[in-house]
Amino acid sequence: MRHMFYVWAKTVELGLSAVVLFITGTFIYFAHAVYGSARLPSAHADAIVALSGDPERIRAAVDLLAKGYGRRLLIAGIDNSAEIAELYPVHRALFDCCVDIDPRSIRSIDDAATIRRWALEVRPRSLIVVTSNFHIPRTLLEVGRALPGLHLVPLGVSTGLVDTGERWRRPEAANLFVREYIKFVAVWTHARS
């Protein structure tokens, strides 16, 4: 009986250790992806996609296109017509030739499907993905699953809620960070099953 209890206790201990290692490892990866995504890409890509929802994402993506980081831009997701209307007069030539807008998707998985349809037409070999910094890890999983083999370069935009310079100083930033981490783990786990 004592031996059985010892085996059970060791099994529980190993299981808990595995869970702690999993949480620690995925959390470190997530934090590194969030806080490491704010740098401008070191190389140009064939195309750029911006997941809308925050005007900063759209501005950053249009700026990348204007600087020649990609040849085409897709703005995918909920409608940001006010921001696009503000940027259009300044970048009319870019919008007329090189920007595609698809406001139909609402969730990240829908964004990935939209990007996949667009990428099958445009045929990029590399893609700069612009979204909020806290959203980068999950977005890369979703887009990577929709377009396996495509080289993805993240650009995380600080939206004010999760400023990469202040990390955990504001409770709402910490709350958002933890919520996004949980969503990331859910998507990662689903992708592995």
N, C-alpha and C positions, 0 to 999 in steps of 0.2 A: 504494500500500500504506500509506504514512504517513497519507494522508487517511482511509482506511478505519479504521485504528487510532484516529485522532482522533475520528471519528464514534462508534465503539464506546465509547471512553472517556467521551465526553460523555453518551452514552445511559446508561451505567452510573452516572455521576455524578448525572444527573437522577433516575434510578430510586432510588438511595440517598437522595437529598435528599427525594424524595416519601415514602419509607418513614419517614425521620426526622421529617418534618413530621407524618405521620399518627400516629406513636407519641406525639410530643410533644403534639399537639392532643388526642388521645383521652385521654392520661394527665392533662392539665390539666383536661379536662371531668370525668373520673372523680373526680379528687381534689376538685374543687370540689363535685361532687354529694355525695360522702361527707361532707366537712367542712362543707358548707353546709346539710345536711339536719337538723341537730340543733336548729334553732330551731322553736319552736311555730308552727303555721300562723297566718298573719295574718288569715285569714278562716275562717269555718265552711264546712263542706261538707254535702252531702246524706247522706253515709254515710262509714263508716270501715272499713278492712280491716286486719287484723293477720296477718302471716305468722308462724305459731308456730314454735317451735324454741328460743326463749329466753324465759324468764318475763318479762323486762323488756319485751319487745314487747307481751305480753298486758296487763301492768299499765299501760303507757303508753296503749294503745288504750282500755282500760276507763276510764282517767282522762279521756281526751279526750271519751268518750261522756258521762261523768258531768258534765263541764263544759259540755256542750251544743255541742261542735264538730261533731257529726253526729247524725242521728236514729236510725241503725241501725249495728250493728257485725257484721262477719263475722270470725270467727277461723278462718283457713284453714291447713291443714297438719298436720304430725304432732301427735299427741295431747299436749296439755299439761293433762291432767285434774287433776293435783295443783295446779297454779297456779289453774285455774278453780275447783276446789273451795275453795281458800283465799279467792278473791275473791267467790264467790257469796254467802256470808252477809252480807257488807258491802254488796254491790250487788244484792241479790235482785230488787228491782223492775226494775232495768235488764236483768238477765239474762232475767227472765220476759217482758219486753215487746220488747226491742230487740236482743238478741244472738243471732246464729246461729253455730253451730259445725259445721265440716265438717273432720274430721281425716283424710280419705282421701288427700290429696295428699302427696307426699314431696319432689318436686323443684320448682324455681321455675316451670317450664313447666306442671306440674300445678296449682300454686297459681293461675297465671293462668287456666287453664281453669275452676277452681272459682270464682274471682272472677267470671269472665264469666257462668257459669250463674246465680250469685246476683244479679249486676247486672241480668240480663235479667228477673228477677222483681221486684227492688226498684226498678229504673229510676232510679238516681241520675244527676244531671248532673255531679256533682263527687264526688271520692273522696279521702279522706286515706289514704295508704298508709303503714302503720307496719311497719317491719322494722329489722334491725340496720343501722347507718350504712354499713358496708362493702358491704351487700347492696342499698342503694337504687338505684344506677344500673342494675344488671341487672334488678331487679324492675320498675322503671319501664318499661324496654324491653319486658319480657315482658307486663306488664299493658296497656301502651299498644298493643301489637300485638294482644292479645286483644280490647281494647275501644277501637278507634280513635275519636277524637273526644271521649272522656270526659276531663274536666279532672282531672288527677291532682296531688295535693299531697303531697309526701314528708315523712315525719317519721322521721329516722334515730335509732335508739336506740343509745347506747353500751353495749356488752355487756361491757366490761372488756378484751376482746382488742384492739379498736381504739378506744381512747379518743381522742376528737377533740381533747383537750387535750394529749396527749403525742405524737402523730404517730408518728415513727419511732424512738422511744427504746428500744423492746423488739423484739428480733429476731423473735419470733413475730407481733407486730403487723405488721411490715414484710413478713414472709412471707405472711401472710393477705392483706394489701393487694395485693401483687403477684399472688397467685393469683386474687383476685377481679377484678383489672384484666384479666387474661388471659381469664377467663370472660366478662367484660363485652364485650371486643373480639370474642370468638367469637360471642356472641349478636348483637351489633351488625352484624358482618359477615354473619351468616346472615340477619338481617332485611333487609339491603340486597340480597341475591341473589335 
